[in-house]
Amino acid sequence: MHSLQTFLLKFKAAFVLMLVAPLAFEASFLQAQAPPGAPAMPAAPPAVFQNTIPSDQLAFLNDYAGRTAKDIMKDKRFRSLLKLATPRTTYHYGRDMALYDTSETLLEGAPLPIDIRDGRYVMVGSHSGPYLDGRGFLWIDMREGIALGGVYFHPVNGEPTPTLAIFSRQLKQDSLAMSQLPVAFAEDVGRWAAVARVPEISVRYFIPDNGRKYVLVHDEDYCWHPDNTPAPPQNVCGQMNASAADADMSAAYFMKETLNAANATAWMLEPEQITWIGMRDRTCGFGPLGFPCRIRITRQRTRVLLGNHP
C-alpha cells in the first residue's frame, strides 16, 4: 500500500502539467485554426451541479485516507453516497446490469489507496477489474458536495473501444466537454489514469441524471505548453489532437445510431459514414501537414452528429 501511495505522489506534478494544464476550450482550439480576424467563439460555461451533498454527510470520508476502496465499500454511508451519485440506469459492462452494480464491481476489483487532496478532494478508485480490463472510481469534492464517478473498460459489443464513461446524478445537461468539469476533477482523474493504466485518449461519454449516455468531448489541446517551455513535437501532439477528434466522432456516431442508450450494443459503420471518412482522408491527406485539416473537419462532423451545427 505504501508503495502505491508513493507512486501516486510521484505522478502528481508531472501529470498535472501534462494532462490538466493543456485543458483549453474547444472553441479556442478551433479559433486557432480559423482565418486571421475571425470572431472569437464563446467559451462553454462550467457544468452546473444540482442537489449538492451537505459537507457534514461527507466528513466520514476523512477516516479512510490511505485505506482502500475495498475497505470503504463495507461502510453503509459510502454505499449510500455511491447510490446517491449514480444515475439509475442499465449499463452494458459485458452484460446488462445496473450502473451502480457496475461501479461497485469495479471498485471492489483491485482497489487503490484512497487519496484525499487539499483536505477536500477524495478519489476512491481501482486499477483493474474482473474482466474486460475494467476499472473505476468515485471522486468527491467534500467542500462543494459534488460527486462524479467513472467506469473504464474495453467493450466487445461493437462499440468504439476502449471507453471511459463519467457519471453523476447531479448533472442534468446532455452536452458537455471536459473543460466544463471542475479542474480539480481533471487533475485527479489524470493521476488515477496514470496509475490505473488508462490511456490518455479514449472514447469518452458522460451519463447524467436522466440515465442516457452522451459524448464527453475532448477539448484539450495536446500541443499546448507553458510559456518558456519546449513545445511538444508537432507530429506527436498533432496526432493526439487528431486521435481525440476521431474518438469524439466515433462516440457521436455510435450514440446517434443507438439513441443515447446507456446499455447500447451493436455498432456498425454505415456506408454513408465510410464514404465521409474517405472524403476527409483524400481532402486532408496523411501525416503532420494534414492534421489541422483533419481535426477541423472531423470536429465539424462531430457537431453535425451531435446536432450542434456550425
C-alpha atoms as a printed R data frame, in Angstrom:
    type eleno elety resid chain resno       x      y       z
1   ATOM     1    CA   MET     A     1   0.000  0.000   0.000
2   ATOM     2    CA   HIS     A     2   2.771  2.405   0.903
3   ATOM     3    CA   SER     A     3   4.469  1.881  -2.461
4   ATOM     4    CA   LEU     A     4   1.266  2.697  -4.313
5   ATOM     5    CA   GLN     A     5   0.827  5.877  -2.272
6   ATOM     6    CA   THR     A     6   4.390  6.872  -3.115
7   ATOM     7    CA   PHE     A     7   3.700  6.112  -6.775
8   ATOM     8    CA   LEU     A     8   0.643  8.377  -6.726
9   ATOM     9    CA   LEU     A     9   2.624 11.238  -5.202
10  ATOM    10    CA   LYS     A    10   5.426 10.910  -7.745
11  ATOM    11    CA   PHE     A    11   2.951 11.279 -10.577
12  ATOM    12    CA   LYS     A    12   1.336 14.384  -9.094
13  ATOM    13    CA   ALA     A    13   3.450 17.172 -10.545
14  ATOM    14    CA   ALA     A    14   4.091 15.501 -13.898
15  ATOM    15    CA   PHE     A    15   0.506 14.633 -14.679
16  ATOM    16    CA   VAL     A    16  -0.961 17.920 -13.533
17  ATOM    17    CA   LEU     A    17   1.246 19.590 -16.158
18  ATOM    18    CA   MET     A    18   0.762 17.003 -18.893
19  ATOM    19    CA   LEU     A    19  -2.927 16.179 -18.517
20  ATOM    20    CA   VAL     A    20  -4.528 19.215 -16.948
21  ATOM    21    CA   ALA     A    21  -2.648 22.328 -18.000
22  ATOM    22    CA   PRO     A    22  -3.400 21.657 -21.688
23  ATOM    23    CA   LEU     A    23  -7.150 21.900 -20.998
24  ATOM    24    CA   ALA     A    24  -8.445 24.604 -23.311
25  ATOM    25    CA   PHE     A    25 -11.931 25.091 -24.593
26  ATOM    26    CA   GLU     A    26 -12.598 23.549 -28.000
27  ATOM    27    CA   ALA     A    27 -13.702 26.968 -29.182
28  ATOM    28    CA   SER     A    28 -10.248 28.361 -28.514
29  ATOM    29    CA   PHE     A    29  -8.613 25.456 -30.341
30  ATOM    30    CA   LEU     A    30 -10.840 25.835 -33.381
31  ATOM    31    CA   GLN     A    31 -10.278 29.585 -33.348
32  ATOM    32    CA   ALA     A    32  -6.551 28.918 -33.726
33  ATOM    33    CA   GLN     A    33  -7.388 27.047 -36.953
34  ATOM    34    CA   ALA     A    34  -9.617 29.858 -38.230
35  ATOM    35    CA   PRO     A    35  -8.502 32.592 -40.635
36  ATOM    36    CA   PRO     A    36  -6.958 35.731 -39.076
37  ATOM    37    CA   GLY     A    37  -9.580 38.206 -37.940
38  ATOM    38    CA   ALA     A    38 -12.312 35.607 -37.437
39  ATOM    39    CA   PRO     A    39 -14.540 36.420 -34.423
40  ATOM    40    CA   ALA     A    40 -13.768 34.563 -31.197
41  ATOM    41    CA   MET     A    41 -16.103 31.707 -30.298
42  ATOM    42    CA   PRO     A    42 -17.671 31.918 -26.812
43  ATOM    43    CA   ALA     A    43 -16.287 29.627 -24.126
44  ATOM    44    CA   ALA     A    44 -18.621 26.931 -22.848
45  ATOM    45    CA   PRO     A    45 -19.847 27.636 -19.285
46  ATOM    46    CA   PRO     A    46 -18.869 25.381 -16.365
47  ATOM    47    CA   ALA     A    47 -21.159 22.423 -15.684
48  ATOM    48    CA   VAL     A    48 -23.921 23.093 -13.175
49  ATOM    49    CA   PHE     A    49 -24.220 20.545 -10.365
50  ATOM    50    CA   GLN     A    50 -27.589 20.254  -8.648
51  ATOM    51    CA   ASN     A    51 -28.651 18.669  -5.358
52  ATOM    52    CA   THR     A    52 -25.202 19.041  -3.814
53  ATOM    53    CA   ILE     A    53 -24.426 16.948  -0.739
54  ATOM    54    CA   PRO     A    54 -24.088 18.667   2.679
55  ATOM    55    CA   SER     A    55 -20.477 18.617   3.895
56  ATOM    56    CA   ASP     A    56 -21.411 17.042   7.223
57  ATOM    57    CA   GLN     A    57 -22.575 13.946   5.324
58  ATOM    58    CA   LEU     A    58 -19.141 13.645   3.728
59  ATOM    59    CA   ALA     A    59 -16.876 14.223   6.732
60  ATOM    60    CA   PHE     A    60 -16.616 10.468   7.423
61  ATOM    61    CA   LEU     A    61 -14.512 10.112   4.250
62  ATOM    62    CA   ASN     A    62 -11.542 11.630   6.091
63  ATOM    63    CA   ASP     A    63 -11.341  8.476   8.208
64  ATOM    64    CA   TYR     A    64 -10.472  6.434   5.113
65  ATOM    65    CA   ALA     A    65  -7.441  8.367   3.880
66  ATOM    66    CA   GLY     A    66  -4.776  5.865   2.792
67  ATOM    67    CA   ARG     A    67  -7.116  2.891   3.107
68  ATOM    68    CA   THR     A    68  -8.640  1.186   0.065
69  ATOM    69    CA   ALA     A    69 -11.865  1.114  -1.896
70  ATOM    70    CA   LYS     A    70 -12.494 -2.398  -0.591
71  ATOM    71    CA   ASP     A    71 -12.388 -1.048   2.977
72  ATOM    72    CA   ILE     A    72 -14.752  1.834   2.326
73  ATOM    73    CA   MET     A    73 -17.217 -0.310   0.386
74  ATOM    74    CA   LYS     A    74 -18.015 -2.030   3.699
75  ATOM    75    CA   ASP     A    75 -19.293  1.288   5.060
76  ATOM    76    CA   LYS     A    76 -23.027  1.761   4.533
77  ATOM    77    CA   ARG     A    77 -22.512  5.529   4.392
78  ATOM    78    CA   PHE     A    78 -20.247  5.179   1.376
79  ATOM    79    CA   ARG     A    79 -22.606  2.779  -0.376
80  ATOM    80    CA   SER     A    80 -25.391  5.311   0.172
81  ATOM    81    CA   LEU     A    81 -23.140  8.018  -1.260
82  ATOM    82    CA   LEU     A    82 -22.342  5.876  -4.320
83  ATOM    83    CA   LYS     A    83 -26.064  5.282  -4.890
84  ATOM    84    CA   LEU     A    84 -26.740  8.989  -4.488
85  ATOM    85    CA   ALA     A    85 -24.122  9.796  -7.151
86  ATOM    86    CA   THR     A    86 -25.042  7.064  -9.665
87  ATOM    87    CA   PRO     A    87 -27.819  7.579 -12.226
88  ATOM    88    CA   ARG     A    88 -30.489  4.901 -12.143
89  ATOM    89    CA   THR     A    89 -29.905  3.253 -15.489
90  ATOM    90    CA   THR     A    90 -28.920 -0.026 -17.108
91  ATOM    91    CA   TYR     A    91 -25.313 -0.100 -18.310
92  ATOM    92    CA   HIS     A    92 -23.618 -2.657 -20.542
93  ATOM    93    CA   TYR     A    93 -20.412 -3.937 -18.924
94  ATOM    94    CA   GLY     A    94 -20.067 -7.293 -20.661
95  ATOM    95    CA   ARG     A    95 -23.758 -7.764 -19.939
96  ATOM    96    CA   ASP     A    96 -26.636 -5.513 -18.946
97  ATOM    97    CA   MET     A    97 -26.597 -4.522 -15.280
98  ATOM    98    CA   ALA     A    98 -27.410 -1.514 -13.132
99  ATOM    99    CA   LEU     A    99 -24.763  1.192 -13.427
100 ATOM   100    CA   TYR     A   100 -24.460  1.104  -9.620
101 ATOM   101    CA   ASP     A   101 -23.632 -2.624  -9.765
102 ATOM   102    CA   THR     A   102 -21.019 -1.964 -12.450
103 ATOM   103    CA   SER     A   103 -19.329  0.702 -10.341
104 ATOM   104    CA   GLU     A   104 -19.489 -1.450  -7.204
105 ATOM   105    CA   THR     A   105 -17.952 -4.413  -9.070
106 ATOM   106    CA   LEU     A   106 -15.069 -2.324 -10.376
107 ATOM   107    CA   LEU     A   107 -14.314 -0.541  -7.093
108 ATOM   108    CA   GLU     A   108 -14.012 -3.888  -5.316
109 ATOM   109    CA   GLY     A   109 -11.794 -5.370  -8.059
110 ATOM   110    CA   ALA     A   110  -8.222 -4.207  -7.354
111 ATOM   111    CA   PRO     A   111  -8.525 -1.167  -5.110
112 ATOM   112    CA   LEU     A   112  -6.057  1.696  -4.854
113 ATOM   113    CA   PRO     A   113  -5.274  3.674  -1.703
114 ATOM   114    CA   ILE     A   114  -7.874  6.378  -1.106
115 ATOM   115    CA   ASP     A   115  -6.357  9.794  -1.763
116 ATOM   116    CA   ILE     A   116  -7.641 12.965  -0.060
117 ATOM   117    CA   ARG     A   117  -6.064 16.083  -1.517
118 ATOM   118    CA   ASP     A   118  -6.080 19.583  -0.056
119 ATOM   119    CA   GLY     A   119  -8.413 18.388   2.672
120 ATOM   120    CA   ARG     A   120 -11.380 18.250   0.271
121 ATOM   121    CA   TYR     A   121 -10.872 16.204  -2.935
122 ATOM   122    CA   VAL     A   122 -11.431 12.470  -2.424
123 ATOM   123    CA   MET     A   123 -10.525  9.833  -5.018
124 ATOM   124    CA   VAL     A   124 -11.708  6.275  -4.406
125 ATOM   125    CA   GLY     A   125 -10.528  4.080  -7.266
126 ATOM   126    CA   SER     A   126  -9.365  0.738  -8.585
127 ATOM   127    CA   HIS     A   127  -6.626 -0.174 -11.043
128 ATOM   128    CA   SER     A   128  -8.123 -3.311 -12.601
129 ATOM   129    CA   GLY     A   129 -11.379 -5.215 -12.665
130 ATOM   130    CA   PRO     A   130 -12.573 -8.777 -13.008
131 ATOM   131    CA   TYR     A   131 -12.913 -8.730 -16.810
132 ATOM   132    CA   LEU     A   132 -12.705 -6.536 -19.942
133 ATOM   133    CA   ASP     A   133  -9.853 -4.551 -18.348
134 ATOM   134    CA   GLY     A   134 -12.452 -2.751 -16.251
135 ATOM   135    CA   ARG     A   135 -11.594 -0.205 -13.561
136 ATOM   136    CA   GLY     A   136 -13.445  2.657 -11.938
137 ATOM   137    CA   PHE     A   137 -13.532  5.496  -9.456
138 ATOM   138    CA   LEU     A   138 -15.716  7.814  -7.410
139 ATOM   139    CA   TRP     A   139 -14.480 11.393  -6.920
140 ATOM   140    CA   ILE     A   140 -15.930 13.720  -4.303
141 ATOM   141    CA   ASP     A   141 -15.396 17.391  -3.532
142 ATOM   142    CA   MET     A   142 -16.282 17.476   0.172
143 ATOM   143    CA   ARG     A   143 -16.488 21.283   0.253
144 ATOM   144    CA   GLU     A   144 -18.810 21.735  -2.732
145 ATOM   145    CA   GLY     A   145 -20.754 18.487  -2.222
146 ATOM   146    CA   ILE     A   146 -20.060 17.256  -5.753
147 ATOM   147    CA   ALA     A   147 -19.671 13.584  -6.708
148 ATOM   148    CA   LEU     A   148 -18.570 12.182 -10.083
149 ATOM   149    CA   GLY     A   149 -17.926  8.537 -10.910
150 ATOM   150    CA   GLY     A   150 -16.128  6.827 -13.754
151 ATOM   151    CA   VAL     A   151 -16.200  3.433 -15.469
152 ATOM   152    CA   TYR     A   152 -13.480  2.362 -17.919
153 ATOM   153    CA   PHE     A   153 -13.297 -0.898 -19.885
154 ATOM   154    CA   HIS     A   154 -12.799 -2.483 -23.313
155 ATOM   155    CA   PRO     A   155 -16.242 -3.236 -24.809
156 ATOM   156    CA   VAL     A   156 -16.649 -6.281 -27.023
157 ATOM   157    CA   ASN     A   157 -20.156 -5.412 -28.229
158 ATOM   158    CA   GLY     A   158 -19.186 -3.478 -31.339
159 ATOM   159    CA   GLU     A   159 -18.992 -0.005 -29.842
160 ATOM   160    CA   PRO     A   160 -15.792  2.080 -30.049
161 ATOM   161    CA   THR     A   161 -13.213  0.805 -27.594
162 ATOM   162    CA   PRO     A   162 -11.753  1.418 -25.043
163 ATOM   163    CA   THR     A   163 -14.290  3.659 -23.369
164 ATOM   164    CA   LEU     A   164 -14.466  5.875 -20.289
165 ATOM   165    CA   ALA     A   165 -17.913  6.887 -19.009
166 ATOM   166    CA   ILE     A   166 -18.178  9.670 -16.409
167 ATOM   167    CA   PHE     A   167 -21.437  9.784 -14.466
168 ATOM   168    CA   SER     A   168 -23.270 11.905 -11.892
169 ATOM   169    CA   ARG     A   169 -26.903 12.300 -10.881
170 ATOM   170    CA   GLN     A   170 -26.067 15.915 -10.079
171 ATOM   171    CA   LEU     A   171 -25.717 16.717 -13.804
172 ATOM   172    CA   LYS     A   172 -28.840 17.483 -15.833
173 ATOM   173    CA   GLN     A   173 -27.341 18.636 -19.145
174 ATOM   174    CA   ASP     A   174 -26.893 16.495 -22.252
175 ATOM   175    CA   SER     A   175 -23.973 18.367 -23.852
176 ATOM   176    CA   LEU     A   176 -20.606 18.544 -22.124
177 ATOM   177    CA   ALA     A   177 -16.871 18.924 -22.753
178 ATOM   178    CA   MET     A   178 -14.066 18.018 -20.379
179 ATOM   179    CA   SER     A   179 -13.105 21.620 -19.621
180 ATOM   180    CA   GLN     A   180 -16.597 22.282 -18.250
181 ATOM   181    CA   LEU     A   181 -15.953 19.899 -15.359
182 ATOM   182    CA   PRO     A   182 -14.007 21.049 -12.265
183 ATOM   183    CA   VAL     A   183 -10.267 21.478 -12.834
184 ATOM   184    CA   ALA     A   184  -9.552 19.535  -9.631
185 ATOM   185    CA   PHE     A   185 -11.571 16.641 -11.044
186 ATOM   186    CA   ALA     A   186  -9.478 16.632 -14.236
187 ATOM   187    CA   GLU     A   187  -6.309 16.682 -12.129
188 ATOM   188    CA   ASP     A   188  -7.335 13.712 -10.007
189 ATOM   189    CA   VAL     A   189  -8.647 11.712 -12.950
190 ATOM   190    CA   GLY     A   190  -5.275 12.273 -14.618
191 ATOM   191    CA   ARG     A   191  -3.472 10.832 -11.585
192 ATOM   192    CA   TRP     A   192  -5.867  7.902 -11.386
193 ATOM   193    CA   ALA     A   193  -5.474  7.223 -15.121
194 ATOM   194    CA   ALA     A   194  -1.675  7.160 -14.792
195 ATOM   195    CA   VAL     A   195  -1.735  4.551 -12.035
196 ATOM   196    CA   ALA     A   196  -4.651  2.541 -13.471
197 ATOM   197    CA   ARG     A   197  -3.009  2.482 -16.929
198 ATOM   198    CA   VAL     A   198  -5.931  4.173 -18.634
199 ATOM   199    CA   PRO     A   199  -4.879  5.686 -21.988
200 ATOM   200    CA   GLU     A   200  -4.756  9.445 -22.246
201 ATOM   201    CA   ILE     A   201  -7.137  9.414 -25.217
202 ATOM   202    CA   SER     A   202 -10.115  7.099 -25.489
203 ATOM   203    CA   VAL     A   203 -13.782  7.327 -26.382
204 ATOM   204    CA   ARG     A   204 -15.427  9.300 -23.564
205 ATOM   205    CA   TYR     A   205 -19.047  9.565 -22.504
206 ATOM   206    CA   PHE     A   206 -20.960 11.067 -19.623
207 ATOM   207    CA   ILE     A   207 -24.180  9.835 -18.048
208 ATOM   208    CA   PRO     A   208 -26.275 12.485 -16.268
209 ATOM   209    CA   ASP     A   209 -29.354 12.098 -14.093
210 ATOM   210    CA   ASN     A   210 -31.599 11.046 -16.999
211 ATOM   211    CA   GLY     A   211 -29.586  7.810 -17.367
212 ATOM   212    CA   ARG     A   212 -28.745  8.268 -21.033
213 ATOM   213    CA   LYS     A   213 -25.223  8.373 -22.479
214 ATOM   214    CA   TYR     A   214 -23.702 11.348 -24.290
215 ATOM   215    CA   VAL     A   215 -20.315 12.262 -25.745
216 ATOM   216    CA   LEU     A   216 -17.885 13.891 -23.309
217 ATOM   217    CA   VAL     A   217 -15.998 15.979 -25.837
218 ATOM   218    CA   HIS     A   218 -12.197 16.184 -25.807
219 ATOM   219    CA   ASP     A   219 -11.394 19.877 -25.793
220 ATOM   220    CA   GLU     A   220  -7.808 19.555 -24.634
221 ATOM   221    CA   ASP     A   221  -5.132 20.922 -26.939
222 ATOM   222    CA   TYR     A   222  -2.283 18.419 -26.660
223 ATOM   223    CA   CYS     A   223   0.067 20.829 -28.421
224 ATOM   224    CA   TRP     A   224  -0.341 23.415 -25.671
225 ATOM   225    CA   HIS     A   225   2.699 24.069 -23.485
226 ATOM   226    CA   PRO     A   226   3.523 26.661 -20.793
227 ATOM   227    CA   ASP     A   227   5.411 29.779 -21.791
228 ATOM   228    CA   ASN     A   228   9.186 29.419 -21.809
229 ATOM   229    CA   THR     A   229   8.993 25.628 -22.093
230 ATOM   230    CA   PRO     A   230   9.801 23.492 -25.140
231 ATOM   231    CA   ALA     A   231   6.899 22.797 -27.450
232 ATOM   232    CA   PRO     A   232   5.952 19.116 -27.824
233 ATOM   233    CA   PRO     A   233   6.860 17.509 -31.158
234 ATOM   234    CA   GLN     A   234   4.164 18.512 -33.634
235 ATOM   235    CA   ASN     A   235   3.972 15.036 -35.137
236 ATOM   236    CA   VAL     A   236   3.183 13.625 -31.665
237 ATOM   237    CA   CYS     A   237   0.802 16.236 -30.264
238 ATOM   238    CA   GLY     A   238  -0.845 16.741 -33.655
239 ATOM   239    CA   GLN     A   239  -1.552 13.022 -33.849
240 ATOM   240    CA   MET     A   240  -3.025 13.149 -30.321
241 ATOM   241    CA   ASN     A   241  -5.337 16.016 -31.279
242 ATOM   242    CA   ALA     A   242  -6.388 14.119 -34.401
243 ATOM   243    CA   SER     A   243  -6.964 10.910 -32.401
244 ATOM   244    CA   ALA     A   244  -9.075 12.810 -29.867
245 ATOM   245    CA   ALA     A   245 -11.190 14.273 -32.690
246 ATOM   246    CA   ASP     A   246 -11.637 10.787 -34.177
247 ATOM   247    CA   ALA     A   247 -12.646  9.367 -30.783
248 ATOM   248    CA   ASP     A   248 -15.325 12.039 -30.365
249 ATOM   249    CA   MET     A   249 -16.691 11.443 -33.856
250 ATOM   250    CA   SER     A   250 -16.840  7.668 -33.301
251 ATOM   251    CA   ALA     A   251 -18.642  8.208 -29.996
252 ATOM   252    CA   ALA     A   252 -21.052 10.717 -31.533
253 ATOM   253    CA   TYR     A   253 -21.893  8.359 -34.385
254 ATOM   254    CA   PHE     A   254 -22.427  5.425 -32.030
255 ATOM   255    CA   MET     A   255 -24.709  7.493 -29.785
256 ATOM   256    CA   LYS     A   256 -26.661  8.801 -32.785
257 ATOM   257    CA   GLU     A   257 -27.261  5.270 -34.056
258 ATOM   258    CA   THR     A   258 -28.225  3.876 -30.636
259 ATOM   259    CA   LEU     A   259 -30.318  6.848 -29.439
260 ATOM   260    CA   ASN     A   260 -28.046  7.525 -26.450
261 ATOM   261    CA   ALA     A   261 -28.911  4.274 -24.667
262 ATOM   262    CA   ALA     A   262 -26.543  3.654 -21.737
263 ATOM   263    CA   ASN     A   263 -26.601 -0.088 -22.478
264 ATOM   264    CA   ALA     A   264 -26.200  0.295 -26.245
265 ATOM   265    CA   THR     A   265 -24.605 -2.642 -28.057
266 ATOM   266    CA   ALA     A   266 -24.381 -3.463 -31.788
267 ATOM   267    CA   TRP     A   267 -22.414 -0.698 -33.524
268 ATOM   268    CA   MET     A   268 -21.584 -0.758 -37.201
269 ATOM   269    CA   LEU     A   269 -20.389  1.921 -39.610
270 ATOM   270    CA   GLU     A   270 -22.955  2.674 -42.272
271 ATOM   271    CA   PRO     A   271 -21.831  3.219 -45.895
272 ATOM   272    CA   GLU     A   272 -22.517  6.960 -45.530
273 ATOM   273    CA   GLN     A   273 -20.005  7.228 -42.663
274 ATOM   274    CA   ILE     A   274 -17.386  5.195 -44.521
275 ATOM   275    CA   THR     A   275 -17.802  7.485 -47.543
276 ATOM   276    CA   TRP     A   276 -17.347 10.564 -45.346
277 ATOM   277    CA   ILE     A   277 -14.107  9.201 -43.812
278 ATOM   278    CA   GLY     A   278 -12.727  8.501 -47.293
279 ATOM   279    CA   MET     A   279 -13.587 12.038 -48.387
280 ATOM   280    CA   ARG     A   280 -11.872 13.509 -45.331
281 ATOM   281    CA   ASP     A   281  -8.705 11.476 -45.845
282 ATOM   282    CA   ARG     A   282  -8.495 12.373 -49.534
283 ATOM   283    CA   THR     A   283  -9.067 16.043 -48.775
284 ATOM   284    CA   CYS     A   284  -6.621 16.386 -45.880
285 ATOM   285    CA   GLY     A   285  -4.026 13.756 -46.671
286 ATOM   286    CA   PHE     A   286  -1.960 11.977 -44.037
287 ATOM   287    CA   GLY     A   287   0.893 12.931 -41.753
288 ATOM   288    CA   PRO     A   288   1.569 16.076 -39.696
289 ATOM   289    CA   LEU     A   289   0.766 18.516 -42.525
290 ATOM   290    CA   GLY     A   290  -2.757 17.126 -42.756
291 ATOM   291    CA   PHE     A   291  -3.537 17.237 -39.013
292 ATOM   292    CA   PRO     A   292  -5.077 20.764 -38.857
293 ATOM   293    CA   CYS     A   293  -7.421 19.991 -41.766
294 ATOM   294    CA   ARG     A   294  -8.337 16.555 -40.404
295 ATOM   295    CA   ILE     A   295  -9.024 17.902 -36.905
296 ATOM   296    CA   ARG     A   296 -11.100 20.834 -38.173
297 ATOM   297    CA   ILE     A   297 -13.458 18.899 -40.430
298 ATOM   298    CA   THR     A   298 -13.712 15.932 -38.020
299 ATOM   299    CA   ARG     A   299 -14.822 18.349 -35.279
300 ATOM   300    CA   GLN     A   300 -17.342 19.833 -37.713
301 ATOM   301    CA   ARG     A   301 -18.639 16.334 -38.482
302 ATOM   302    CA   THR     A   302 -18.943 15.581 -34.767
303 ATOM   303    CA   ARG     A   303 -21.007 18.725 -34.194
304 ATOM   304    CA   VAL     A   304 -23.357 17.685 -37.008
305 ATOM   305    CA   LEU     A   305 -23.761 14.211 -35.481
306 ATOM   306    CA   LEU     A   306 -24.441 15.778 -32.063
307 ATOM   307    CA   GLY     A   307 -26.987 18.144 -33.588
308 ATOM   308    CA   ASN     A   308 -24.810 21.189 -32.891
309 ATOM   309    CA   HIS     A   309 -24.470 22.508 -36.430
310 ATOM   310    CA   PRO     A   310 -21.834 25.201 -37.045
